[in-house]
């Protein structure tokens, strides 16, 4: 069998093809590294945003320590209490933060999700005001949040 001697152009083309493959492989490795770094950054930003939101809620309780028992201590709030509108607004903020935590679940560090679930369920369980607000306005919130907090489907408006 006869194989002709490759011309210099064939050799250059072959070297260029191999070089292109090497450059492409290095490029893919670089892009993969950049994507991994972008994911870590996104996860860090999501985690920081959740903690910032939680910190803002805690600052409300520092500014108004008498409000804390309505959310952590099981204290009821009568309809005629003068602070009820403020407490309902805080309840909305807390429930919104729960939904935000749920929506960011995929971006949280491994292993922390169960702690957030325990945190949300604990506050929800100890706050008649949160339970009332979520039950009355459940159509505002994601079905997953209602499931997570144990709001029965047959009790949901429109279900």
C-alpha positions in Angstrom: 0.0 0.0 0.0 1.3 3.4 -1.0 1.0 6.5 1.3 2.1 9.6 -0.4 4.5 11.9 1.5 2.3 14.7 3.1 2.9 18.1 1.8 3.9 20.9 4.1 0.3 22.3 3.8 -1.1 19.0 5.0 1.4 19.1 8.0 0.4 22.7 8.9 -3.3 21.8 8.7 -2.8 18.8 10.9 -0.8 20.8 13.5 -3.4 23.6 13.3 -6.2 21.0 13.9 -4.4 19.5 16.9 -3.7 23.0 18.2 -7.3 24.0 17.8 -8.4 20.9 19.8 -6.0 21.7 22.6 -7.1 25.4 22.7 -10.7 24.3 22.7 -10.1 21.8 25.6 -8.3 24.5 27.6 -11.2 26.9 26.8 -13.8 24.4 28.0 -11.8 23.8 31.2 -11.7 27.6 31.7 -15.4 28.0 31.0 -16.3 25.2 33.4 -14.2 26.9 36.1 -15.8 30.2 35.5 -19.3 28.6 35.7 -18.4 26.8 38.9 -17.2 30.2 40.4 -20.3 31.9 39.2 -22.4 29.3 40.9 -20.5 29.7 44.2 -20.9 33.4 43.9 -24.7 33.1 43.3 -25.0 30.7 46.3 -23.1 33.1 48.5 -25.2 36.1 47.4 -28.5 34.1 48.0 -27.3 33.0 51.4 -26.2 36.5 52.4 -29.5 38.0 51.2 -31.4 35.5 53.4 -29.3 36.3 56.4 -29.7 40.0 55.7 -33.4 39.7 55.6 -33.5 37.7 58.8 -31.2 40.3 60.4 -33.7 43.1 59.4 -36.5 41.1 61.1 -34.4 40.7 64.2 -33.7 44.5 64.2 -37.5 45.1 64.3 -37.6 43.1 67.5 -34.7 44.9 69.0 -36.4 48.2 68.2 -39.8 46.8 69.5 -39.0 44.1 72.0 -42.6 44.0 73.1 -43.5 42.6 69.6 -41.3 39.5 69.9 -43.8 37.5 72.0 -46.4 37.8 69.3 -44.1 35.8 67.0 -41.9 33.6 69.3 -43.9 33.4 72.5 -47.4 32.4 71.4 -49.0 35.6 72.4 -52.4 36.4 70.9 -53.2 39.8 69.4 -56.7 41.0 69.8 -58.4 42.8 66.8 -58.7 46.0 68.8 -55.0 46.3 69.9 -53.5 49.5 68.6 -50.3 47.7 67.5 -52.2 45.1 65.4 -51.5 46.8 62.1 -47.8 47.0 62.8 -47.8 43.4 63.9 -49.6 42.3 60.7 -47.1 44.1 58.6 -44.3 42.3 60.4 -46.1 39.0 59.9 -46.2 39.7 56.1 -42.5 40.5 56.2 -41.7 37.2 58.0 -43.9 35.1 55.7 -42.3 36.8 52.7 -38.9 35.9 54.1 -40.1 32.3 54.5 -41.1 32.3 50.8 -37.7 33.8 49.9 -35.9 31.1 51.8 -37.9 28.5 50.0 -37.2 30.0 46.6 -33.5 30.2 47.3 -33.3 26.6 48.6 -31.2 25.4 45.7 -28.6 28.1 46.4 -28.2 27.4 50.1 -25.1 25.6 51.4 -25.6 21.9 51.7 -27.0 20.7 55.0 -28.5 24.0 56.0 -32.0 23.5 54.5 -33.3 21.3 57.3 -32.3 24.0 59.9 -34.2 26.6 57.9 -37.3 24.3 57.8 -37.1 23.8 61.5 -36.8 27.6 62.0 -39.8 28.4 59.8 -42.0 25.7 61.3 -41.0 26.7 64.8 -41.9 30.4 64.4 -45.1 29.5 62.5 -46.1 27.0 65.2 -45.5 29.6 68.0 -47.2 32.6 66.4 -51.0 32.7 66.2 -50.6 36.0 64.3 -48.4 34.3 61.6 -50.9 31.4 61.3 -53.8 33.8 61.0 -52.1 36.0 58.4 -51.0 33.1 56.2 -54.3 31.4 56.4 -56.2 34.6 55.5 -53.9 35.4 52.6 -52.7 32.0 51.5 -53.5 32.8 47.8 -50.5 35.2 48.0 -48.0 32.5 48.6 -46.4 29.5 46.9 -48.1 26.1 47.3 -44.7 24.7 48.5 -44.6 27.2 51.4 -48.2 26.2 52.4 -47.2 22.5 52.2 -44.0 23.2 54.2 -45.9 24.9 57.0 -48.7 22.3 57.0 -51.6 24.4 55.7 -54.1 21.7 54.7 -55.2 21.9 51.0 -58.8 21.7 51.9 -58.4 24.8 54.1 -56.9 26.8 51.3 -59.1 29.3 49.6 -59.8 28.4 46.0 -58.7 24.8 46.5 
